[in-house]
């Protein structure tokens, strides 16, 4: 085990991340204890790597979620952005619903990567505070932040409201293609016809797009897209657009 920690700490390349993954899978109390000590290191890079390790100890089932969460939580107040970044991801890996209350405040952070981490962490939470934060982040100046916020609310969440639909509709004209894609999928999932013509184009260009097929099926009120060929979905979309 000491050798794995040594490799994990020595650099930020594939070998280091392989060592981190090995420590995750080992999932022992010794890994937890060593990572907790490293989380208090004087070196920012070491504290960040400690958070990386603590975030997934015992995958696929967390071995020590309470101890890991408690060790990572103070790192959200770290003075180094790289540590805060790793801490946000670690907390959402441990328990994203519990983490949400601590993560929402980073939606206004000056560092793009930290706002991106917050957007990633708040998806699939379906708490009012999390959804409101994602709505805010959907207007971020950074395209990757907008993309993950739109994905988090559009696909990972089943929440539906006028505000959510309008926010998704606004992103239909986003400058970034990935953001536009997530907005289309999110609107279709909510049976909002503003997604209709876009879904037609997407399925015409890529008949095997699973997410577009699912979104189209939901827009059409179908339970499973897999039961119909894309041509049938396109035909139904065409009829809906023409006749309502």
C-alpha positions in Angstrom: 0.0 0.0 0.0 2.8 2.6 0.7 3.9 2.1 -2.9 0.5 2.9 -4.2 0.3 6.1 -2.2 3.8 7.1 -3.4 2.8 6.7 -7.1 -0.5 8.5 -6.5 1.3 11.5 -5.0 4.3 11.8 -7.3 2.6 13.2 -10.3 -0.7 13.8 -12.1 -0.5 11.3 -15.0 -2.1 8.0 -15.9 0.1 6.1 -13.5 -0.9 8.3 -10.6 -4.6 7.9 -11.4 -4.2 4.1 -11.8 -2.7 4.1 -8.2 -5.7 6.2 -7.0 -8.1 3.7 -8.6 -6.2 0.8 -6.9 -6.6 2.5 -3.6 -10.3 3.0 -4.2 -10.7 -0.7 -4.9 -8.6 -1.7 -1.9 -11.1 0.2 0.2 -9.5 -0.6 3.6 -9.4 1.3 6.9 -5.7 1.8 6.3 -6.4 3.6 3.0 -8.9 5.8 4.8 -6.6 6.6 7.7 -3.6 7.5 5.4 -5.8 9.7 3.2 -7.2 11.5 6.2 -3.6 12.3 7.3 -2.7 13.5 3.8 -5.8 15.8 3.7 -4.1 17.9 6.4 -0.8 18.1 4.5 1.0 21.5 4.1 1.1 20.8 0.3 -2.0 21.8 -1.7 -1.3 19.1 -4.3 -1.2 16.4 -1.6 -4.5 17.7 0.0 -6.1 17.6 -3.4 -5.0 14.1 -4.1 -6.2 13.0 -0.6 -9.7 14.2 -1.6 -9.4 12.3 -4.9 -8.7 9.1 -2.9 -11.3 9.8 -0.2 -14.0 10.3 -2.7 -14.3 6.7 -3.8 -12.9 4.5 -1.2 -14.5 1.1 -1.5 -15.9 1.3 -5.0 -18.5 0.3 -6.1 -19.9 0.5 -2.5 -18.3 3.1 -0.3 -16.5 1.5 2.6 -16.4 4.5 5.0 -18.8 7.1 3.7 -19.2 9.0 7.0 -15.5 9.1 7.7 -14.6 10.1 4.1 -17.2 12.8 4.0 -16.1 14.3 7.3 -12.5 14.3 6.1 -13.2 16.0 2.8 -15.7 18.6 4.0 -13.2 21.0 5.5 -11.3 21.1 2.2 -14.1 23.1 0.7 -12.7 26.1 2.6 -9.2 25.4 1.4 -7.2 28.4 0.1 -6.1 26.5 -3.0 -8.6 26.2 -5.9 -7.2 22.8 -6.9 -8.1 21.4 -3.5 -11.6 22.8 -3.6 -12.1 21.4 -7.1 -11.1 17.9 -5.9 -13.2 18.2 -2.7 -16.4 19.1 -4.6 -16.0 16.0 -6.8 -15.1 13.8 -3.9 -18.2 14.8 -1.8 -20.5 14.2 -4.7 -19.0 10.8 -5.3 -19.5 9.9 -1.6 -23.1 11.3 -1.3 -24.2 13.8 -3.9 -27.5 14.6 -2.1 -25.9 15.4 1.2 -23.1 17.3 -0.6 -25.5 19.6 -2.5 -26.1 21.9 0.5 -22.4 22.5 0.7 -21.8 22.8 -3.0 -24.4 25.4 -4.1 -22.3 28.3 -2.8 -19.7 27.7 -5.4 -22.0 28.7 -8.2 -20.5 32.3 -8.0 -16.9 31.3 -7.5 -14.4 33.2 -9.7 -12.7 30.0 -11.0 -14.4 28.4 -14.0 -13.2 24.9 -13.0 -14.9 25.2 -9.6 -18.2 26.3 -11.0 -17.9 23.4 -13.5 -17.3 21.0 -10.6 -20.4 22.5 -8.9 -22.5 22.0 -12.0 -21.4 18.4 -12.2 -22.0 17.7 -8.5 -25.6 19.1 -8.5 -27.0 17.0 -11.3 -29.4 14.2 -10.4 -30.0 15.6 -6.9 -33.5 17.0 -7.5 -33.5 19.3 -4.5 -35.0 22.8 -4.9 -31.7 24.5 -4.0 -29.8 22.3 -6.4 -32.1 22.9 -9.3 -32.2 26.7 -8.6 -28.4 26.7 -8.7 -28.3 24.8 -11.9 -30.7 27.3 -13.4 -28.3 30.0 -12.4 -25.3 28.1 -13.9 -27.1 27.6 -17.2 -26.3 31.3 -17.8 -22.6 31.0 -16.9 -20.1 32.7 -19.3 -18.2 29.4 -19.5 -19.6 26.9 -22.1 -18.6 23.8 -20.2 -20.3 25.1 -17.0 -23.5 25.8 -19.0 -23.3 22.4 -20.7 -23.2 20.4 -17.4 -25.8 22.6 -15.8 -28.1 22.1 -18.7 -27.4 18.4 -18.7 -27.9 18.1 -15.0 -31.3 19.8 -15.1 -32.4 18.6 -18.5 -31.5 14.9 -18.5 -30.4 14.0 -15.0 -33.4 15.6 -13.3 -37.2 15.0 -13.8 -38.1 18.3 -12.2 -40.4 20.3 -14.4 -41.6 23.9 -14.2 -42.2 26.9 -16.3 -38.9 28.3 -15.2 -37.0 25.2 -16.1 -38.6 25.0 -19.5 -37.9 28.6 -20.3 -34.3 28.2 -19.2 -33.9 25.2 -21.5 -35.6 27.1 -24.3 -33.2 30.0 -23.9 -30.3 27.6 -24.4 -31.7 26.4 -27.8 -29.9 29.4 -29.2 -26.7 28.9 -27.2 -23.4 29.5 -29.0 -22.1 26.1 -27.9 -23.4 23.0 -29.8 -23.2 20.7 -26.7 -25.4 23.1 -24.7 -27.9 23.3 -27.5 -28.0 19.5 -27.6 -28.7 19.2 -23.9 -31.4 21.9 -24.1 -33.2 20.0 -26.9 -33.1 16.7 -25.0 -34.3 18.3 -21.8 -37.3 20.0 -23.5 -38.3 16.9 -25.3 -38.3 14.9 -22.1 -40.7 17.5 -20.7 -43.0 17.2 -23.8 -42.3 20.8 -24.8 -42.9 21.2 -28.5 -40.2 23.8 -28.9 -37.8 20.8 -29.1 -39.8 19.2 -31.9 -38.1 20.6 -35.0 -34.7 20.2 -33.5 -35.3 16.5 -32.6 -36.4 15.9 -36.2 -33.1 17.2 -37.5 -31.1 15.3 -34.9 -32.8 12.0 -35.7 -32.5 12.6 -39.4 -28.8 13.3 -39.1 -28.1 10.5 -36.6 -30.9 7.8 -36.4 -29.0 5.9 -33.7 -28.8 8.8 -31.2 -30.1 7.1 -28.1 -30.8 10.2 -26.2 -32.6 11.9 -29.1 -34.7 8.8 -29.6 -35.7 8.7 -25.9 -36.4 12.4 -25.9 -38.5 12.1 -29.0 -40.5 9.2 -27.5 -41.2 11.2 -24.4 -42.3 14.2 -26.4 -44.7 11.9 -28.3 -46.0 10.3 -25.1 -44.5 6.9 -25.8 -43.0 4.8 -23.0 -40.1 3.2 -24.9 -38.3 4.5 -27.9 -36.7 1.1 -28.5 -40.0 -0.3 -29.6 -40.2 1.9 -32.7 -37.7 2.4 -35.5 -36.4 5.9 -35.9 -38.4 6.3 -39.1 -41.6 5.8 -37.1 -40.5 8.4 -34.6 -39.7 10.9 -37.3 -43.1 10.2 -38.9 -44.9 10.8 -35.7 -42.9 14.0 -35.0 -43.8 15.2 -38.5 -47.5 14.6 -37.9 -47.4 16.3 -34.6 -45.6 19.3 -36.0 -48.1 19.5 -38.9 -51.4 18.7 -37.2 -50.8 19.1 -33.5 
